[in-house]
Amino acid sequence: MEKLIACCGLNCVECEARIATLANDDKLRAETAEKWKAQYGAADISIESINCTGCMEPGVKLSHCAECQVRKCVISRGYRTCADCEKLDICEIVSQIHKFAPFALQNLKSLN
């Protein structure tokens, strides 16, 4: 399976926002917005906000991705992902994601 690992270890290739963006698929944008509103309790997610090319890829980012503390940390340190950091296993920032997506931590560890 193709992988495009984000800073935190999530696979951007599997992200519905990225898929909708690359395919310019408004139906998938609408479905994703509704799904994420319910899943994350975020009423402010709009169809228009479902645009992202990937965490570290050139182009548009979801508002969350543009403001992501993990992404900001990785960029400030000159890393590609958290896999480059010696504090990966004890980092309080990225561990918040790994609590809910342990596969993301495994993705990062597979990069080394």
Phi and psi restraints in degrees (range 20) as a CNS / XPLOR table:
assign (resid 1 and name C) (resid 2 and name N)
       (resid 2 and name CA) (resid 2 and name C) 1.0 -68.5 20.0 2
assign (resid 2 and name N) (resid 2 and name CA)
       (resid 2 and name C) (resid 3 and name N) 1.0 144.5 20.0 2
assign (resid 2 and name C) (resid 3 and name N)
       (resid 3 and name CA) (resid 3 and name C) 1.0 -132.1 20.0 2
assign (resid 3 and name N) (resid 3 and name CA)
       (resid 3 and name C) (resid 4 and name N) 1.0 143.7 20.0 2
assign (resid 3 and name C) (resid 4 and name N)
       (resid 4 and name CA) (resid 4 and name C) 1.0 -139.0 20.0 2
assign (resid 4 and name N) (resid 4 and name CA)
       (resid 4 and name C) (resid 5 and name N) 1.0 88.9 20.0 2
assign (resid 4 and name C) (resid 5 and name N)
       (resid 5 and name CA) (resid 5 and name C) 1.0 -78.6 20.0 2
assign (resid 5 and name N) (resid 5 and name CA)
       (resid 5 and name C) (resid 6 and name N) 1.0 124.5 20.0 2
assign (resid 5 and name C) (resid 6 and name N)
       (resid 6 and name CA) (resid 6 and name C) 1.0 -73.4 20.0 2
assign (resid 6 and name N) (resid 6 and name CA)
       (resid 6 and name C) (resid 7 and name N) 1.0 170.9 20.0 2
assign (resid 6 and name C) (resid 7 and name N)
       (resid 7 and name CA) (resid 7 and name C) 1.0 -50.6 20.0 2
assign (resid 7 and name N) (resid 7 and name CA)
       (resid 7 and name C) (resid 8 and name N) 1.0 -41.7 20.0 2
assign (resid 7 and name C) (resid 8 and name N)
       (resid 8 and name CA) (resid 8 and name C) 1.0 -84.3 20.0 2
assign (resid 8 and name N) (resid 8 and name CA)
       (resid 8 and name C) (resid 9 and name N) 1.0 -13.5 20.0 2
assign (resid 8 and name C) (resid 9 and name N)
       (resid 9 and name CA) (resid 9 and name C) 1.0 110.9 20.0 2
assign (resid 9 and name N) (resid 9 and name CA)
       (resid 9 and name C) (resid 10 and name N) 1.0 -10.7 20.0 2
assign (resid 9 and name C) (resid 10 and name N)
       (resid 10 and name CA) (resid 10 and name C) 1.0 -64.3 20.0 2
assign (resid 10 and name N) (resid 10 and name CA)
       (resid 10 and name C) (resid 11 and name N) 1.0 150.6 20.0 2
assign (resid 10 and name C) (resid 11 and name N)
       (resid 11 and name CA) (resid 11 and name C) 1.0 -95.1 20.0 2
assign (resid 11 and name N) (resid 11 and name CA)
       (resid 11 and name C) (resid 12 and name N) 1.0 105.3 20.0 2
assign (resid 11 and name C) (resid 12 and name N)
       (resid 12 and name CA) (resid 12 and name C) 1.0 -60.0 20.0 2
assign (resid 12 and name N) (resid 12 and name CA)
       (resid 12 and name C) (resid 13 and name N) 1.0 -26.1 20.0 2
assign (resid 12 and name C) (resid 13 and name N)
       (resid 13 and name CA) (resid 13 and name C) 1.0 -60.3 20.0 2
assign (resid 13 and name N) (resid 13 and name CA)
       (resid 13 and name C) (resid 14 and name N) 1.0 -30.8 20.0 2
assign (resid 13 and name C) (resid 14 and name N)
       (resid 14 and name CA) (resid 14 and name C) 1.0 -88.4 20.0 2
assign (resid 14 and name N) (resid 14 and name CA)
       (resid 14 and name C) (resid 15 and name N) 1.0 -6.4 20.0 2
assign (resid 14 and name C) (resid 15 and name N)
       (resid 15 and name CA) (resid 15 and name C) 1.0 -74.0 20.0 2
assign (resid 15 and name N) (resid 15 and name CA)
       (resid 15 and name C) (resid 16 and name N) 1.0 126.4 20.0 2
assign (resid 15 and name C) (resid 16 and name N)
       (resid 16 and name CA) (resid 16 and name C) 1.0 -63.0 20.0 2
assign (resid 16 and name N) (resid 16 and name CA)
       (resid 16 and name C) (resid 17 and name N) 1.0 -32.4 20.0 2
assign (resid 16 and name C) (resid 17 and name N)
       (resid 17 and name CA) (resid 17 and name C) 1.0 -66.1 20.0 2
assign (resid 17 and name N) (resid 17 and name CA)
       (resid 17 and name C) (resid 18 and name N) 1.0 -42.9 20.0 2
assign (resid 17 and name C) (resid 18 and name N)
       (resid 18 and name CA) (resid 18 and name C) 1.0 -66.9 20.0 2
assign (resid 18 and name N) (resid 18 and name CA)
       (resid 18 and name C) (resid 19 and name N) 1.0 -42.4 20.0 2
assign (resid 18 and name C) (resid 19 and name N)
       (resid 19 and name CA) (resid 19 and name C) 1.0 -60.5 20.0 2
assign (resid 19 and name N) (resid 19 and name CA)
       (resid 19 and name C) (resid 20 and name N) 1.0 -45.4 20.0 2
assign (resid 19 and name C) (resid 20 and name N)
       (resid 20 and name CA) (resid 20 and name C) 1.0 -64.8 20.0 2
assign (resid 20 and name N) (resid 20 and name CA)
       (resid 20 and name C) (resid 21 and name N) 1.0 -38.6 20.0 2
assign (resid 20 and name C) (resid 21 and name N)
       (resid 21 and name CA) (resid 21 and name C) 1.0 -64.4 20.0 2
assign (resid 21 and name N) (resid 21 and name CA)
       (resid 21 and name C) (resid 22 and name N) 1.0 -51.2 20.0 2
assign (resid 21 and name C) (resid 22 and name N)
       (resid 22 and name CA) (resid 22 and name C) 1.0 -64.1 20.0 2
assign (resid 22 and name N) (resid 22 and name CA)
       (resid 22 and name C) (resid 23 and name N) 1.0 -32.9 20.0 2
assign (resid 22 and name C) (resid 23 and name N)
       (resid 23 and name CA) (resid 23 and name C) 1.0 -91.4 20.0 2
assign (resid 23 and name N) (resid 23 and name CA)
       (resid 23 and name C) (resid 24 and name N) 1.0 -4.5 20.0 2
assign (resid 23 and name C) (resid 24 and name N)
       (resid 24 and name CA) (resid 24 and name C) 1.0 48.8 20.0 2
assign (resid 24 and name N) (resid 24 and name CA)
       (resid 24 and name C) (resid 25 and name N) 1.0 51.1 20.0 2
assign (resid 24 and name C) (resid 25 and name N)
       (resid 25 and name CA) (resid 25 and name C) 1.0 -104.3 20.0 2
assign (resid 25 and name N) (resid 25 and name CA)
       (resid 25 and name C) (resid 26 and name N) 1.0 98.0 20.0 2
assign (resid 25 and name C) (resid 26 and name N)
       (resid 26 and name CA) (resid 26 and name C) 1.0 -68.0 20.0 2
assign (resid 26 and name N) (resid 26 and name CA)
       (resid 26 and name C) (resid 27 and name N) 1.0 -29.5 20.0 2
assign (resid 26 and name C) (resid 27 and name N)
       (resid 27 and name CA) (resid 27 and name C) 1.0 -65.0 20.0 2
assign (resid 27 and name N) (resid 27 and name CA)
       (resid 27 and name C) (resid 28 and name N) 1.0 -44.8 20.0 2
assign (resid 27 and name C) (resid 28 and name N)
       (resid 28 and name CA) (resid 28 and name C) 1.0 -67.4 20.0 2
assign (resid 28 and name N) (resid 28 and name CA)
       (resid 28 and name C) (resid 29 and name N) 1.0 -36.1 20.0 2
assign (resid 28 and name C) (resid 29 and name N)
       (resid 29 and name CA) (resid 29 and name C) 1.0 -58.3 20.0 2
assign (resid 29 and name N) (resid 29 and name CA)
       (resid 29 and name C) (resid 30 and name N) 1.0 -47.1 20.0 2
assign (resid 29 and name C) (resid 30 and name N)
       (resid 30 and name CA) (resid 30 and name C) 1.0 -63.7 20.0 2
assign (resid 30 and name N) (resid 30 and name CA)
       (resid 30 and name C) (resid 31 and name N) 1.0 -45.1 20.0 2
assign (resid 30 and name C) (resid 31 and name N)
       (resid 31 and name CA) (resid 31 and name C) 1.0 -61.8 20.0 2
assign (resid 31 and name N) (resid 31 and name CA)
       (resid 31 and name C) (resid 32 and name N) 1.0 -42.6 20.0 2
assign (resid 31 and name C) (resid 32 and name N)
       (resid 32 and name CA) (resid 32 and name C) 1.0 -66.4 20.0 2
assign (resid 32 and name N) (resid 32 and name CA)
       (resid 32 and name C) (resid 33 and name N) 1.0 -43.1 20.0 2
assign (resid 32 and name C) (resid 33 and name N)
       (resid 33 and name CA) (resid 33 and name C) 1.0 -58.8 20.0 2
assign (resid 33 and name N) (resid 33 and name CA)
       (resid 33 and name C) (resid 34 and name N) 1.0 -46.5 20.0 2
assign (resid 33 and name C) (resid 34 and name N)
       (resid 34 and name CA) (resid 34 and name C) 1.0 -65.1 20.0 2
assign (resid 34 and name N) (resid 34 and name CA)
       (resid 34 and name C) (resid 35 and name N) 1.0 -42.9 20.0 2
assign (resid 34 and name C) (resid 35 and name N)
       (resid 35 and name CA) (resid 35 and name C) 1.0 -61.4 20.0 2
assign (resid 35 and name N) (resid 35 and name CA)
       (resid 35 and name C) (resid 36 and name N) 1.0 -47.1 20.0 2
assign (resid 35 and name C) (resid 36 and name N)
       (resid 36 and name CA) (resid 36 and name C) 1.0 -70.9 20.0 2
assign (resid 36 and name N) (resid 36 and name CA)
       (resid 36 and name C) (resid 37 and name N) 1.0 -32.1 20.0 2
assign (resid 36 and name C) (resid 37 and name N)
       (resid 37 and name CA) (resid 37 and name C) 1.0 -57.5 20.0 2
assign (resid 37 and name N) (resid 37 and name CA)
       (resid 37 and name C) (resid 38 and name N) 1.0 -47.4 20.0 2
assign (resid 37 and name C) (resid 38 and name N)
       (resid 38 and name CA) (resid 38 and name C) 1.0 -71.4 20.0 2
assign (resid 38 and name N) (resid 38 and name CA)
       (resid 38 and name C) (resid 39 and name N) 1.0 -45.4 20.0 2
assign (resid 38 and name C) (resid 39 and name N)
       (resid 39 and name CA) (resid 39 and name C) 1.0 -65.1 20.0 2
assign (resid 39 and name N) (resid 39 and name CA)
       (resid 39 and name C) (resid 40 and name N) 1.0 -41.0 20.0 2
assign (resid 39 and name C) (resid 40 and name N)
       (resid 40 and name CA) (resid 40 and name C) 1.0 -107.7 20.0 2
assign (resid 40 and name N) (resid 40 and name CA)
       (resid 40 and name C) (resid 41 and name N) 1.0 2.5 20.0 2
assign (resid 40 and name C) (resid 41 and name N)
       (resid 41 and name CA) (resid 41 and name C) 1.0 58.9 20.0 2
assign (resid 41 and name N) (resid 41 and name CA)
       (resid 41 and name C) (resid 42 and name N) 1.0 38.8 20.0 2
assign (resid 41 and name C) (resid 42 and name N)
       (resid 42 and name CA) (resid 42 and name C) 1.0 -117.1 20.0 2
assign (resid 42 and name N) (resid 42 and name CA)
       (resid 42 and name C) (resid 43 and name N) 1.0 89.8 20.0 2
assign (resid 42 and name C) (resid 43 and name N)
       (resid 43 and name CA) (resid 43 and name C) 1.0 -65.5 20.0 2
assign (resid 43 and name N) (resid 43 and name CA)
       (resid 43 and name C) (resid 44 and name N) 1.0 -17.1 20.0 2
assign (resid 43 and name C) (resid 44 and name N)
       (resid 44 and name CA) (resid 44 and name C) 1.0 -84.9 20.0 2
assign (resid 44 and name N) (resid 44 and name CA)
       (resid 44 and name C) (resid 45 and name N) 1.0 1.7 20.0 2
assign (resid 44 and name C) (resid 45 and name N)
       (resid 45 and name CA) (resid 45 and name C) 1.0 -75.0 20.0 2
assign (resid 45 and name N) (resid 45 and name CA)
       (resid 45 and name C) (resid 46 and name N) 1.0 122.8 20.0 2
assign (resid 45 and name C) (resid 46 and name N)
       (resid 46 and name CA) (resid 46 and name C) 1.0 -113.0 20.0 2
assign (resid 46 and name N) (resid 46 and name CA)
       (resid 46 and name C) (resid 47 and name N) 1.0 164.4 20.0 2
assign (resid 46 and name C) (resid 47 and name N)
       (resid 47 and name CA) (resid 47 and name C) 1.0 -58.9 20.0 2
assign (resid 47 and name N) (resid 47 and name CA)
       (resid 47 and name C) (resid 48 and name N) 1.0 -40.6 20.0 2
assign (resid 47 and name C) (resid 48 and name N)
       (resid 48 and name CA) (resid 48 and name C) 1.0 -65.3 20.0 2
assign (resid 48 and name N) (resid 48 and name CA)
       (resid 48 and name C) (resid 49 and name N) 1.0 -25.2 20.0 2
assign (resid 48 and name C) (resid 49 and name N)
       (resid 49 and name CA) (resid 49 and name C) 1.0 -79.7 20.0 2
assign (resid 49 and name N) (resid 49 and name CA)
       (resid 49 and name C) (resid 50 and name N) 1.0 -11.0 20.0 2
assign (resid 49 and name C) (resid 50 and name N)
       (resid 50 and name CA) (resid 50 and name C) 1.0 -84.4 20.0 2
assign (resid 50 and name N) (resid 50 and name CA)
       (resid 50 and name C) (resid 51 and name N) 1.0 76.9 20.0 2
assign (resid 50 and name C) (resid 51 and name N)
       (resid 51 and name CA) (resid 51 and name C) 1.0 -147.2 20.0 2
assign (resid 51 and name N) (resid 51 and name CA)
       (resid 51 and name C) (resid 52 and name N) 1.0 119.4 20.0 2
assign (resid 51 and name C) (resid 52 and name N)
       (resid 52 and name CA) (resid 52 and name C) 1.0 -162.9 20.0 2
assign (resid 52 and name N) (resid 52 and name CA)
       (resid 52 and name C) (resid 53 and name N) 1.0 137.4 20.0 2
assign (resid 52 and name C) (resid 53 and name N)
       (resid 53 and name CA) (resid 53 and name C) 1.0 -98.2 20.0 2
assign (resid 53 and name N) (resid 53 and name CA)
       (resid 53 and name C) (resid 54 and name N) 1.0 -8.2 20.0 2
assign (resid 53 and name C) (resid 54 and name N)
       (resid 54 and name CA) (resid 54 and name C) 1.0 127.8 20.0 2
assign (resid 54 and name N) (resid 54 and name CA)
       (resid 54 and name C) (resid 55 and name N) 1.0 148.1 20.0 2
assign (resid 54 and name C) (resid 55 and name N)
       (resid 55 and name CA) (resid 55 and name C) 1.0 -47.3 20.0 2
assign (resid 55 and name N) (resid 55 and name CA)
       (resid 55 and name C) (resid 56 and name N) 1.0 -52.8 20.0 2
assign (resid 55 and name C) (resid 56 and name N)
       (resid 56 and name CA) (resid 56 and name C) 1.0 -112.5 20.0 2
assign (resid 56 and name N) (resid 56 and name CA)
       (resid 56 and name C) (resid 57 and name N) 1.0 12.4 20.0 2
assign (resid 56 and name C) (resid 57 and name N)
       (resid 57 and name CA) (resid 57 and name C) 1.0 -89.0 20.0 2
assign (resid 57 and name N) (resid 57 and name CA)
       (resid 57 and name C) (resid 58 and name N) 1.0 151.8 20.0 2
assign (resid 57 and name C) (resid 58 and name N)
       (resid 58 and name CA) (resid 58 and name C) 1.0 -62.5 20.0 2
assign (resid 58 and name N) (resid 58 and name CA)
       (resid 58 and name C) (resid 59 and name N) 1.0 148.8 20.0 2
assign (resid 58 and name C) (resid 59 and name N)
       (resid 59 and name CA) (resid 59 and name C) 1.0 116.3 20.0 2
assign (resid 59 and name N) (resid 59 and name CA)
       (resid 59 and name C) (resid 60 and name N) 1.0 -169.1 20.0 2
assign (resid 59 and name C) (resid 60 and name N)
       (resid 60 and name CA) (resid 60 and name C) 1.0 -67.1 20.0 2
assign (resid 60 and name N) (resid 60 and name CA)
       (resid 60 and name C) (resid 61 and name N) 1.0 150.0 20.0 2
assign (resid 60 and name C) (resid 61 and name N)
       (resid 61 and name CA) (resid 61 and name C) 1.0 -126.0 20.0 2
assign (resid 61 and name N) (resid 61 and name CA)
       (resid 61 and name C) (resid 62 and name N) 1.0 148.9 20.0 2
assign (resid 61 and name C) (resid 62 and name N)
       (resid 62 and name CA) (resid 62 and name C) 1.0 -58.3 20.0 2
assign (resid 62 and name N) (resid 62 and name CA)
       (resid 62 and name C) (resid 63 and name N) 1.0 151.9 20.0 2
assign (resid 62 and name C) (resid 63 and name N)
       (resid 63 and name CA) (resid 63 and name C) 1.0 -58.0 20.0 2
assign (resid 63 and name N) (resid 63 and name CA)
       (resid 63 and name C) (resid 64 and name N) 1.0 -39.2 20.0 2
assign (resid 63 and name C) (resid 64 and name N)
       (resid 64 and name CA) (resid 64 and name C) 1.0 -62.3 20.0 2
assign (resid 64 and name N) (resid 64 and name CA)
       (resid 64 and name C) (resid 65 and name N) 1.0 -44.2 20.0 2
assign (resid 64 and name C) (resid 65 and name N)
       (resid 65 and name CA) (resid 65 and name C) 1.0 -66.2 20.0 2
assign (resid 65 and name N) (resid 65 and name CA)
       (resid 65 and name C) (resid 66 and name N) 1.0 -37.6 20.0 2
assign (resid 65 and name C) (resid 66 and name N)
       (resid 66 and name CA) (resid 66 and name C) 1.0 -65.7 20.0 2
assign (resid 66 and name N) (resid 66 and name CA)
       (resid 66 and name C) (resid 67 and name N) 1.0 -28.9 20.0 2
assign (resid 66 and name C) (resid 67 and name N)
       (resid 67 and name CA) (resid 67 and name C) 1.0 -103.3 20.0 2
assign (resid 67 and name N) (resid 67 and name CA)
       (resid 67 and name C) (resid 68 and name N) 1.0 0.6 20.0 2
assign (resid 67 and name C) (resid 68 and name N)
       (resid 68 and name CA) (resid 68 and name C) 1.0 -58.5 20.0 2
assign (resid 68 and name N) (resid 68 and name CA)
       (resid 68 and name C) (resid 69 and name N) 1.0 126.7 20.0 2
assign (resid 68 and name C) (resid 69 and name N)
       (resid 69 and name CA) (resid 69 and name C) 1.0 -66.9 20.0 2
assign (resid 69 and name N) (resid 69 and name CA)
       (resid 69 and name C) (resid 70 and name N) 1.0 -33.1 20.0 2
assign (resid 69 and name C) (resid 70 and name N)
       (resid 70 and name CA) (resid 70 and name C) 1.0 -64.8 20.0 2
assign (resid 70 and name N) (resid 70 and name CA)
       (resid 70 and name C) (resid 71 and name N) 1.0 -48.7 20.0 2
assign (resid 70 and name C) (resid 71 and name N)
       (resid 71 and name CA) (resid 71 and name C) 1.0 -60.6 20.0 2
assign (resid 71 and name N) (resid 71 and name CA)
       (resid 71 and name C) (resid 72 and name N) 1.0 -44.0 20.0 2
assign (resid 71 and name C) (resid 72 and name N)
       (resid 72 and name CA) (resid 72 and name C) 1.0 -60.9 20.0 2
assign (resid 72 and name N) (resid 72 and name CA)
       (resid 72 and name C) (resid 73 and name N) 1.0 -41.3 20.0 2
assign (resid 72 and name C) (resid 73 and name N)
       (resid 73 and name CA) (resid 73 and name C) 1.0 -64.2 20.0 2
assign (resid 73 and name N) (resid 73 and name CA)
       (resid 73 and name C) (resid 74 and name N) 1.0 -48.3 20.0 2
assign (resid 73 and name C) (resid 74 and name N)
       (resid 74 and name CA) (resid 74 and name C) 1.0 -58.8 20.0 2
assign (resid 74 and name N) (resid 74 and name CA)
       (resid 74 and name C) (resid 75 and name N) 1.0 -46.5 20.0 2
assign (resid 74 and name C) (resid 75 and name N)
       (resid 75 and name CA) (resid 75 and name C) 1.0 -64.2 20.0 2
assign (resid 75 and name N) (resid 75 and name CA)
       (resid 75 and name C) (resid 76 and name N) 1.0 -43.0 20.0 2
assign (resid 75 and name C) (resid 76 and name N)
       (resid 76 and name CA) (resid 76 and name C) 1.0 -64.2 20.0 2
assign (resid 76 and name N) (resid 76 and name CA)
       (resid 76 and name C) (resid 77 and name N) 1.0 -26.4 20.0 2
assign (resid 76 and name C) (resid 77 and name N)
       (resid 77 and name CA) (resid 77 and name C) 1.0 -93.8 20.0 2
assign (resid 77 and name N) (resid 77 and name CA)
       (resid 77 and name C) (resid 78 and name N) 1.0 -4.6 20.0 2
assign (resid 77 and name C) (resid 78 and name N)
       (resid 78 and name CA) (resid 78 and name C) 1.0 76.4 20.0 2
assign (resid 78 and name N) (resid 78 and name CA)
       (resid 78 and name C) (resid 79 and name N) 1.0 22.0 20.0 2
assign (resid 78 and name C) (resid 79 and name N)
       (resid 79 and name CA) (resid 79 and name C) 1.0 -90.3 20.0 2
assign (resid 79 and name N) (resid 79 and name CA)
       (resid 79 and name C) (resid 80 and name N) 1.0 165.8 20.0 2
assign (resid 79 and name C) (resid 80 and name N)
       (resid 80 and name CA) (resid 80 and name C) 1.0 -89.7 20.0 2
assign (resid 80 and name N) (resid 80 and name CA)
       (resid 80 and name C) (resid 81 and name N) 1.0 -43.2 20.0 2
assign (resid 80 and name C) (resid 81 and name N)
       (resid 81 and name CA) (resid 81 and name C) 1.0 -145.3 20.0 2
assign (resid 81 and name N) (resid 81 and name CA)
       (resid 81 and name C) (resid 82 and name N) 1.0 176.8 20.0 2
assign (resid 81 and name C) (resid 82 and name N)
       (resid 82 and name CA) (resid 82 and name C) 1.0 -66.0 20.0 2
assign (resid 82 and name N) (resid 82 and name CA)
       (resid 82 and name C) (resid 83 and name N) 1.0 -16.1 20.0 2
assign (resid 82 and name C) (resid 83 and name N)
       (resid 83 and name CA) (resid 83 and name C) 1.0 -62.7 20.0 2
assign (resid 83 and name N) (resid 83 and name CA)
       (resid 83 and name C) (resid 84 and name N) 1.0 -23.1 20.0 2
assign (resid 83 and name C) (resid 84 and name N)
       (resid 84 and name CA) (resid 84 and name C) 1.0 -79.6 20.0 2
assign (resid 84 and name N) (resid 84 and name CA)
       (resid 84 and name C) (resid 85 and name N) 1.0 -8.7 20.0 2
assign (resid 84 and name C) (resid 85 and name N)
       (resid 85 and name CA) (resid 85 and name C) 1.0 -97.0 20.0 2
assign (resid 85 and name N) (resid 85 and name CA)
       (resid 85 and name C) (resid 86 and name N) 1.0 135.2 20.0 2
assign (resid 85 and name C) (resid 86 and name N)
       (resid 86 and name CA) (resid 86 and name C) 1.0 -70.6 20.0 2
assign (resid 86 and name N) (resid 86 and name CA)
       (resid 86 and name C) (resid 87 and name N) 1.0 -12.8 20.0 2
assign (resid 86 and name C) (resid 87 and name N)
       (resid 87 and name CA) (resid 87 and name C) 1.0 -98.8 20.0 2
assign (resid 87 and name N) (resid 87 and name CA)
       (resid 87 and name C) (resid 88 and name N) 1.0 13.5 20.0 2
assign (resid 87 and name C) (resid 88 and name N)
       (resid 88 and name CA) (resid 88 and name C) 1.0 -49.3 20.0 2
assign (resid 88 and name N) (resid 88 and name CA)
       (resid 88 and name C) (resid 89 and name N) 1.0 -47.7 20.0 2
assign (resid 88 and name C) (resid 89 and name N)
       (resid 89 and name CA) (resid 89 and name C) 1.0 -74.9 20.0 2
assign (resid 89 and name N) (resid 89 and name CA)
       (resid 89 and name C) (resid 90 and name N) 1.0 -13.6 20.0 2
assign (resid 89 and name C) (resid 90 and name N)
       (resid 90 and name CA) (resid 90 and name C) 1.0 -121.3 20.0 2
assign (resid 90 and name N) (resid 90 and name CA)
       (resid 90 and name C) (resid 91 and name N) 1.0 5.4 20.0 2
assign (resid 90 and name C) (resid 91 and name N)
       (resid 91 and name CA) (resid 91 and name C) 1.0 -70.4 20.0 2
assign (resid 91 and name N) (resid 91 and name CA)
       (resid 91 and name C) (resid 92 and name N) 1.0 125.1 20.0 2
assign (resid 91 and name C) (resid 92 and name N)
       (resid 92 and name CA) (resid 92 and name C) 1.0 -75.6 20.0 2
assign (resid 92 and name N) (resid 92 and name CA)
       (resid 92 and name C) (resid 93 and name N) 1.0 -24.5 20.0 2
assign (resid 92 and name C) (resid 93 and name N)
       (resid 93 and name CA) (resid 93 and name C) 1.0 -72.6 20.0 2
assign (resid 93 and name N) (resid 93 and name CA)
       (resid 93 and name C) (resid 94 and name N) 1.0 -57.8 20.0 2
assign (resid 93 and name C) (resid 94 and name N)
       (resid 94 and name CA) (resid 94 and name C) 1.0 -74.5 20.0 2
assign (resid 94 and name N) (resid 94 and name CA)
       (resid 94 and name C) (resid 95 and name N) 1.0 -21.8 20.0 2
assign (resid 94 and name C) (resid 95 and name N)
       (resid 95 and name CA) (resid 95 and name C) 1.0 -64.1 20.0 2
assign (resid 95 and name N) (resid 95 and name CA)
       (resid 95 and name C) (resid 96 and name N) 1.0 -24.4 20.0 2
assign (resid 95 and name C) (resid 96 and name N)
       (resid 96 and name CA) (resid 96 and name C) 1.0 -63.2 20.0 2
assign (resid 96 and name N) (resid 96 and name CA)
       (resid 96 and name C) (resid 97 and name N) 1.0 -34.4 20.0 2
assign (resid 96 and name C) (resid 97 and name N)
       (resid 97 and name CA) (resid 97 and name C) 1.0 -76.4 20.0 2
assign (resid 97 and name N) (resid 97 and name CA)
       (resid 97 and name C) (resid 98 and name N) 1.0 -42.0 20.0 2
assign (resid 97 and name C) (resid 98 and name N)
       (resid 98 and name CA) (resid 98 and name C) 1.0 -68.3 20.0 2
assign (resid 98 and name N) (resid 98 and name CA)
       (resid 98 and name C) (resid 99 and name N) 1.0 -22.5 20.0 2
assign (resid 98 and name C) (resid 99 and name N)
       (resid 99 and name CA) (resid 99 and name C) 1.0 -60.5 20.0 2
assign (resid 99 and name N) (resid 99 and name CA)
       (resid 99 and name C) (resid 100 and name N) 1.0 -38.9 20.0 2
assign (resid 99 and name C) (resid 100 and name N)
       (resid 100 and name CA) (resid 100 and name C) 1.0 -97.9 20.0 2
assign (resid 100 and name N) (resid 100 and name CA)
       (resid 100 and name C) (resid 101 and name N) 1.0 -16.9 20.0 2
assign (resid 100 and name C) (resid 101 and name N)
       (resid 101 and name CA) (resid 101 and name C) 1.0 -138.8 20.0 2
assign (resid 101 and name N) (resid 101 and name CA)
       (resid 101 and name C) (resid 102 and name N) 1.0 70.1 20.0 2
assign (resid 101 and name C) (resid 102 and name N)
       (resid 102 and name CA) (resid 102 and name C) 1.0 -59.4 20.0 2
assign (resid 102 and name N) (resid 102 and name CA)
       (resid 102 and name C) (resid 103 and name N) 1.0 -24.9 20.0 2
assign (resid 102 and name C) (resid 103 and name N)
       (resid 103 and name CA) (resid 103 and name C) 1.0 -63.1 20.0 2
assign (resid 103 and name N) (resid 103 and name CA)
       (resid 103 and name C) (resid 104 and name N) 1.0 -25.6 20.0 2
assign (resid 103 and name C) (resid 104 and name N)
       (resid 104 and name CA) (resid 104 and name C) 1.0 -66.5 20.0 2
assign (resid 104 and name N) (resid 104 and name CA)
       (resid 104 and name C) (resid 105 and name N) 1.0 -39.0 20.0 2
assign (resid 104 and name C) (resid 105 and name N)
       (resid 105 and name CA) (resid 105 and name C) 1.0 -64.3 20.0 2
assign (resid 105 and name N) (resid 105 and name CA)
       (resid 105 and name C) (resid 106 and name N) 1.0 -40.9 20.0 2
assign (resid 105 and name C) (resid 106 and name N)
       (resid 106 and name CA) (resid 106 and name C) 1.0 -65.0 20.0 2
assign (resid 106 and name N) (resid 106 and name CA)
       (resid 106 and name C) (resid 107 and name N) 1.0 -38.4 20.0 2
assign (resid 106 and name C) (resid 107 and name N)
       (resid 107 and name CA) (resid 107 and name C) 1.0 -58.2 20.0 2
assign (resid 107 and name N) (resid 107 and name CA)
       (resid 107 and name C) (resid 108 and name N) 1.0 -45.3 20.0 2
assign (resid 107 and name C) (resid 108 and name N)
       (resid 108 and name CA) (resid 108 and name C) 1.0 -63.0 20.0 2
assign (resid 108 and name N) (resid 108 and name CA)
       (resid 108 and name C) (resid 109 and name N) 1.0 -44.7 20.0 2
assign (resid 108 and name C) (resid 109 and name N)
       (resid 109 and name CA) (resid 109 and name C) 1.0 -66.9 20.0 2
assign (resid 109 and name N) (resid 109 and name CA)
       (resid 109 and name C) (resid 110 and name N) 1.0 -25.2 20.0 2
assign (resid 109 and name C) (resid 110 and name N)
       (resid 110 and name CA) (resid 110 and name C) 1.0 -76.3 20.0 2
assign (resid 110 and name N) (resid 110 and name CA)
       (resid 110 and name C) (resid 111 and name N) 1.0 -13.6 20.0 2
assign (resid 110 and name C) (resid 111 and name N)
       (resid 111 and name CA) (resid 111 and name C) 1.0 -77.1 20.0 2
assign (resid 111 and name N) (resid 111 and name CA)
       (resid 111 and name C) (resid 112 and name N) 1.0 -22.6 20.0 2
